[in-house]
Every structure is written in C-alpha cells, then in structure tokens.
Amino acid sequence: MQKLTGKIALVSGSASGIGKAAACLLAREGARVLATDSDAAGAAQTSREITASGGLAQPYRLDVTSESDWEKAVAATLDTWGHLDILVESAGISFARPVTETTLEEWRRVMAVNLDGVFLGAKHAARAMRADRGGSIVIVSSASGVKAAPGASAYCASKAAVQLFAKTMALEMSKDAPCVRVNTVLPAAVQTPLWRQMEFFQDLLRQHGSEEAVWREWAKTSPLGRVAQPQDVAQLILFLASDDASYITAAAIPVDGGYTA
C-alpha cells in the first residue's frame, strides 16, 4: 500500500529541484498534490509530469512572501480536495556575498523568501490542519543553518532561524489533538538548477569548464564521495510526511552525506 494514500499535500518550490522531486514522490506514494511555485510554468510542468505518471496534481502560482497568496493557496487546496494533511516548504533562494558587501535590500530579500515565506506557509497550513485531522509540516532548511559558510551570512542566518522557528512551532502544536507535526530537513549541496544563479558557481564553471566537472570536484568534499540528488532529500521528506514518522516532531534531520559531522 502506498504510504500517502488519501493524503493531500501542498508543496512550495515545486517547479524544480528538491520541491519538484518531493511533489513527484509524494504523488507516487498516493498523495494528491497542489504543486506551487512563483514560476507558474514550472509548477504546471511538474503537475503534468505527475498526472502523466498516473498521479493527481494541480498547479498553482504562489509567491511565498505574500500572505494573501498563502491564504488563497490553502483555500484552493481545501476547495479542491476538502482538507490538507501535508505541507512541504521547499521554496527558497540562495545568496552568497560577504557581509560588508551585502546590501540591506539583498539581506531582506533572502529573509523574505527563506524565513517569512516559511512562517506564512506554516501559519496558514497549520490553521487548516488543526481544524481538521492534524498533519505534517516539513520545511527544507540547510546544513548551512548549522555549519557556517563564509560569504553566505544572509543565507546561513535564514536557514538557522528556520530551524528554531520549526522547533518552537512544533512544541506549540504538540498538545493539540489531532497534532500538527513540524520538522526540518537539512541538506548540504544538492545538484539542482538553483546553483546556476550563483556568482561563485559561475566562477567555478569558468575554472573547471563544465557543470559536470564542477560537481565532480564538489563531490570530493563529501564524506560519501558524491553530491546529493534531489531524490535523496525527497525520500526523507516522504518519511517525515508519512504516518511512519508519527512520533517525530521538532526534529532537524541532516541529509548531507556526513558534511556536518
């Protein structure tokens, strides 16, 4: 039997990378998925792929920094499928620049997407779950919220904040019956299109000549000798979303190949 039969999931950041992998895996395990992203075309493509594979999904454009967008996305989920069991918050941006060269506008943009967006999604999803049959909120944080990455202060700060936010919210939700569980997953480097937007990745690309060569060099820094794929993280998300993890809340679980050991 599929792990998520009868479950309804809302996944942010589903156009690519970890969010897309999670949306597809949850659907494959029986969940009906609202695949959301600020990239409406990307969300629609993910939804089509899920449907073509025999799953059930609907696309939805969502700006995670907008509270009204979150309210509408949760309402759309309830209108379409009647309830909400799972929220996966995978939407995020990466940013790398030394503190002394980071503008206030850049800092606030990172916090708006990576922290405010998580707060807004968790807030409105939890309201819907708490009023019904409980649920699971899984937030994609980062190993960089545990282990400092020089040159990425805004990103590291946002991901560290997400973890303590999730733990605090989990404790707030823990006395409810039914309970809303809240957990975070902490990936290290994952091979996704997001890196192409980074200035330092473009520098590495010029240095090594191809993306494949960059990833090979990066793999040498991992204790497991490889860079994670989105599916590696999606498998942990699936576990935390499922009833197999019914006694797990307020956890921050690395999926980093030993990077933070």
N, C-alpha and C positions, 0 to 999 in steps of 0.2 A: 504494500500500500504506500502511496506517495505521502511524504512527510507533512505536506501542507494542504491536503485535500480539504476543501471547504473554507480555506482561509482567504482573506482579502488583504492585499499588500499595496502600499503606496511607496514608490521608490523615487527618490530625487537623484538627479545627476545620471539619469538612465540612458543618455544619448551615447555614452562611450565609457570605456574603462571599467572600473570596479562597479559603478552603478549599472551599466548595461549587463555585465556578467551576472550581477546579483538578480536583476529583473528577470533575465532569461532562466537562471537556475531556479528561482522561486516558482516561476510559471511551470517549469518542467516538473517540479515537485507538487504540482496541483493547485497552487495559488492563482487567484485572479489578480492581475496587476494593473495598477494605474501607473504607467511609465511616464514620469515627468522630467522636464528639463527646460532650461531657458532657451535651448536650441530645439525649437518645435519640430523641425525637420528630422533631427536626430532622434528625438523621442518617438516620432511617428515610424521611423525606420526600425527601431527596437521593437515597437508594438507589432509591426508587420512580420518581423522575424519570429516573434513569439507565436503569433497566430499561424504562420506557415508551418510551424513545428507542432501544431496541434494544441497550443495553449490558448489562454484567454487573456487579452490585454487591451487597454485603451490608452492612447497617448494624451498628454496634457501639457500645455506650456505653463511653466512655473518659474517665476523669479523668486528665489528663496529669501531675498532680502525684503520682500513685500508681504506684510501681514495679511492684506486683503487677498493676495494670491494664495496664500496658505489656507485661509478660511474657505476660499472657493474650491481649492483642490480637495480638501477634506469633505466639503459638502458634495462635490461631484462624485467622490467615492461612495458616500452614503446613498446618494440618489441612484447611482448605477447598480450597486451591489448590496445595499442595505446595512452594511457595517464595515468596520475597519479593524483588522487584527494585527497588522504588521506595518511598521514604518521603518524604512531603511533610508537614512540620511547620508547620501554619498556625495551630494553636490559640494564642490569646494574649488578653491583656486590655490595655486602655488605661487610663491613670490620669493625672490631672493635678491637682497640688496643690503649692504652694510647699514647699520643703524644711522650713522652720520650722513648717509646719502638717501635715506628713506624719507619721503615727504609725508606730511600728516594725511594728505588725501590718499596716498597709497596704503598707509597703515590702516586707515578707516575702511578702505575698500576690502582689505583682507579680513578684518574683523566683521564687517557687514555680512560677507558671504559665509565665512567659516564658523563664525560664532553666533551672530544674530540669526542667521538662517537656521542653524540647528535649534536655537531656543524657540523660534517661532513655530517650526515644524513640530517639535516635541510638545509644545504647549497645546496646539490645536488638535494634534492626533490623540494626545492623552485625554483630552476632554471627551472626544468621541469614544475612545476605548473604555474609559472609566464609566461612562454612562451605559455601556452595553455589557460586554463579556470579558473585559480586560484585553491584554495584548502584549506585544513585544516591540520595543523601540531599539533599533540597532544603529549606532552612529559610527561613521568612519572617521576616526581620529588619525593619529600618525605616530610612528616611532619617534618622530621629531618633536612630539609633545612630551617625551621622556628624556631623550638624548639630544643635547644641543647641537645645532647645525650652524656653525659660524656663517654669517652672511644672510641668514634667514630668520631674523628675530621676530618679525611680524607673524610669519607662518608658524614658527615654533610656539609663540605665545598663544596664538589662536587655538592650536591643537592641544596644548596643555590645559587651557581653560575649558575646552570642550569636555575633557575627561572629568574634571572636578564638577562641572555642571551636571554631567550624566550621573555621577555617583550621588550627588545631592538630590537630584530629582528621583532617582531610584529609591532612596530612603523615604522621600515624601510619599511615593506611590506604594510603598511596601505594605502598609497597613490596610490598604483597600481590599475589598473582596467583591468582585474579582480584581486581581492585581495587574498593574501595568509594569512589566519589567523593562529596565533601561540598562543597556550595556554598550561599551565601545570596543571597536577593533582597532589595532594599531599596526598598520602595515609599514614596512620600510619602503625602499624603492620598488615600484611596481611598473612593469613595462606597459605604459599607456600613452595615448596621444598627447596627454597634458604636458609632458616634458618638452615637446617641440616648441612650446610657447616661452620656455625659459632661456634667458640670455646665456647662462653658463652652459646649458645643453648645446646651444648653437656653437659656442666656443669649442666644446668637446667634439662636436660634429666636424668642425673645420680641422681640428687636430688629428682626428682618427679616420676621417674620410667617409664614414657611413654610420647609420644608426646601429647596424649590426655590430660594427667594431666597437662603438661606444658601449653597447650592452655587454659585450664580451669583457671589456675592461672593467666595467662596473661589477660584473659577476665575480671577479677575483677578490672583491672586498667582502663578499658574503661568506659566512661560515659554511653554508651549504653549497657554495660554488655556483650559484645561479641567481638570476634576478627573478623576483616573483612575477607571476602572471595574474591577471585579474581574477581568474577562476580560483586561484589559491585563497584569495580573500573572500570570494563569494561563498566558498564552502563553509568558512567559519560563520559568515553572516547567516547562511541557511540554518546551521546548528542553533545559533542563538535565537533565531526567529521561530524555531520549531518547539514543540512541546517536549522534545528531548532535553531542552535547557530550562525546564520549568522551575528549577531550584537555583538558577543563576541570575543574579541581578547585581547592579553596581560594580560589575567587573570591567576591567580594562585589559583586554587579552592581546598580546603581541602575535602577529603573524608576519614575522620579519626574518625568518631564517637564522635566528640567533644574533641578529645585529645589536640588540640592546642587552645582551647577556653580560 
